[in-house]
Amino acid sequence: MSLPERDGDGYLVDMSIWTPDIAKAMAAADGIDMTDEKWTQILKAREYFDEYGTVPPIRKFAKYLEKDQKELFSMWMTGPMKPITKYGGLPKPTGCV
């Protein structure tokens, strides 16, 4: 699968074309191991965005998932909201990421 156009940070230029297959291809191209747990978090972030119209800050998102923030950080090895929103076809998070 050829990847759609992405910006300098790896986010989709056109978020409306997002599909699970595109998300998995983007993660693979970036060398990210897409576990079931990570995939669940991506889908939950999309659900949150659909419900509230915004990308949640990490504190709120951890609470939404009923998880500890540290667990999310260790799973993603970085600020978790950036990869979660990138592979979720969502806007870049603002503030601390």
One Martini backbone bead per residue (centre of mass of N, CA, C, O) as a GRO file, in nm:
protein
   97
    1MET     BB    1   0.095   0.037   0.024
    2SER     BB    2   0.048   0.359  -0.036
    3LEU     BB    3   0.107   0.653   0.102
    4PRO     BB    4  -0.014   0.922   0.198
    5GLU     BB    5   0.006   1.238   0.257
    6ARG     BB    6   0.254   1.396   0.465
    7ASP     BB    7   0.385   1.568   0.697
    8GLY     BB    8   0.671   1.648   0.878
    9ASP     BB    9   0.531   1.465   1.130
   10GLY     BB   10   0.331   1.234   0.980
   11TYR     BB   11   0.072   1.358   0.911
   12LEU     BB   12  -0.212   1.387   0.767
   13VAL     BB   13  -0.326   1.607   0.537
   14ASP     BB   14  -0.592   1.417   0.500
   15MET     BB   15  -0.807   1.306   0.744
   16SER     BB   16  -1.054   1.181   0.568
   17ILE     BB   17  -0.872   0.914   0.466
   18TRP     BB   18  -0.890   0.746   0.702
   19THR     BB   19  -0.770   0.419   0.795
   20PRO     BB   20  -0.666   0.136   0.933
   21ASP     BB   21  -0.464   0.067   0.706
   22ILE     BB   22  -0.316   0.334   0.705
   23ALA     BB   23  -0.225   0.331   0.998
   24LYS     BB   24  -0.057   0.067   0.977
   25ALA     BB   25   0.132   0.168   0.750
   26MET     BB   26   0.250   0.407   0.902
   27ALA     BB   27   0.369   0.250   1.139
   28ALA     BB   28   0.549   0.065   0.972
   29ALA     BB   29   0.713   0.296   0.835
   30ASP     BB   30   0.803   0.394   1.146
   31GLY     BB   31   0.856   0.127   1.330
   32ILE     BB   32   0.580   0.040   1.460
   33ASP     BB   33   0.437  -0.158   1.703
   34MET     BB   34   0.106  -0.279   1.661
   35THR     BB   35  -0.077  -0.328   1.911
   36ASP     BB   36  -0.373  -0.385   2.055
   37GLU     BB   37  -0.346  -0.163   2.268
   38LYS     BB   38  -0.275   0.068   2.076
   39TRP     BB   39  -0.525   0.042   1.899
   40THR     BB   40  -0.730   0.102   2.120
   41GLN     BB   41  -0.628   0.390   2.176
   42ILE     BB   42  -0.684   0.504   1.898
   43LEU     BB   43  -0.991   0.450   1.898
   44LYS     BB   44  -1.046   0.616   2.157
   45ALA     BB   45  -0.949   0.887   2.042
   46ARG     BB   46  -1.161   0.899   1.819
   47GLU     BB   47  -1.403   0.889   2.007
   48TYR     BB   48  -1.336   1.146   2.163
   49PHE     BB   49  -1.332   1.336   1.918
   50ASP     BB   50  -1.626   1.283   1.831
   51GLU     BB   51  -1.750   1.382   2.107
   52TYR     BB   52  -1.555   1.667   2.160
   53GLY     BB   53  -1.367   1.793   1.914
   54THR     BB   54  -1.095   1.685   2.056
   55VAL     BB   55  -0.782   1.656   2.181
   56PRO     BB   56  -0.658   1.504   2.443
   57PRO     BB   57  -0.503   1.523   2.712
   58ILE     BB   58  -0.327   1.294   2.879
   59ARG     BB   59  -0.482   1.298   3.145
   60LYS     BB   60  -0.764   1.260   3.023
   61PHE     BB   61  -0.701   1.005   2.859
   62ALA     BB   62  -0.618   0.820   3.090
   63LYS     BB   63  -0.892   0.841   3.231
   64TYR     BB   64  -1.063   0.739   2.991
   65LEU     BB   65  -0.895   0.454   3.000
   66GLU     BB   66  -0.808   0.374   3.289
   67LYS     BB   67  -0.503   0.486   3.315
   68ASP     BB   68  -0.173   0.526   3.349
   69GLN     BB   69   0.044   0.744   3.224
   70LYS     BB   70   0.305   0.573   3.251
   71GLU     BB   71   0.203   0.343   3.076
   72LEU     BB   72   0.186   0.506   2.814
   73PHE     BB   73   0.480   0.598   2.800
   74SER     BB   74   0.608   0.308   2.799
   75MET     BB   75   0.463   0.204   2.543
   76TRP     BB   76   0.561   0.457   2.343
   77MET     BB   77   0.842   0.608   2.427
   78THR     BB   78   0.661   0.871   2.454
   79GLY     BB   79   0.451   1.092   2.379
   80PRO     BB   80   0.142   0.949   2.327
   81MET     BB   81  -0.033   1.158   2.157
   82LYS     BB   82   0.120   1.167   1.894
   83PRO     BB   83   0.086   0.873   1.785
   84ILE     BB   84  -0.216   0.847   1.832
   85THR     BB   85  -0.298   1.083   1.639
   86LYS     BB   86  -0.145   1.005   1.388
   87TYR     BB   87  -0.275   0.706   1.356
   88GLY     BB   88  -0.578   0.838   1.395
   89GLY     BB   89  -0.624   1.095   1.211
   90LEU     BB   90  -0.548   1.344   1.385
   91PRO     BB   91  -0.480   1.610   1.532
   92LYS     BB   92  -0.256   1.784   1.673
   93PRO     BB   93  -0.142   1.834   1.963
   94THR     BB   94  -0.157   2.049   2.227
   95GLY     BB   95   0.090   2.129   2.408
   96CYS     BB   96   0.162   1.879   2.601
   97VAL     BB   97   0.349   1.574   2.451
   0.00000   0.00000   0.00000
